[in-house]
Amino acid sequence: MSSARKTKIKLKATRPRNPLVVPAAKRKAGAHRKSRSATRHADKRALDKQLRED
C-alpha cells in the first residue's frame, strides 16, 4: 500500500441559530384550534357512532 495523504474538507462556519425559534415552531405559536383534518376525522367518528347507535 502506498502512503496516501488524507484530504480534509473545510466547511464555512454558519451563523448560530436563534434558540427561541425552534420551541415556537414546535408548538405552532398560533391559534389553538383543531386542524381541518382533525375536525373532519372527529366528524366522521361522530357520524359512525351515531349510525351504530340507531
CYANA upper distance limits for C-alpha pairs under 8 A (distance plus 0.5 A):
 18 ASN  CA     22 VAL  CA      8.28
 19 PRO  CA     23 PRO  CA      8.31
 20 LEU  CA     24 ALA  CA      7.10
 21 VAL  CA     25 ALA  CA      6.63
 22 VAL  CA     26 LYS  CA      6.63
 23 PRO  CA     27 ARG  CA      6.93
 24 ALA  CA     28 LYS  CA      6.66
 24 ALA  CA     29 ALA  CA      5.90
 25 ALA  CA     29 ALA  CA      6.89
 34 LYS  CA     38 ALA  CA      6.37
 34 LYS  CA     39 THR  CA      6.63
 35 SER  CA     39 THR  CA      6.74
 36 ARG  CA     40 ARG  CA      6.58
 37 SER  CA     41 HIS  CA      6.51
 38 ALA  CA     42 ALA  CA      6.61
 39 THR  CA     43 ASP  CA      6.67
 40 ARG  CA     44 LYS  CA      6.70
 41 HIS  CA     45 ARG  CA      6.77
 42 ALA  CA     46 ALA  CA      6.67
 43 ASP  CA     47 LEU  CA      6.66
 44 LYS  CA     48 ASP  CA      6.74
 45 ARG  CA     49 LYS  CA      6.61
 46 ALA  CA     50 GLN  CA      6.63
 47 LEU  CA     51 LEU  CA      6.66
 48 ASP  CA     52 ARG  CA      6.67
 49 LYS  CA     53 GLU  CA      6.86
 50 GLN  CA     54 ASP  CA      7.07
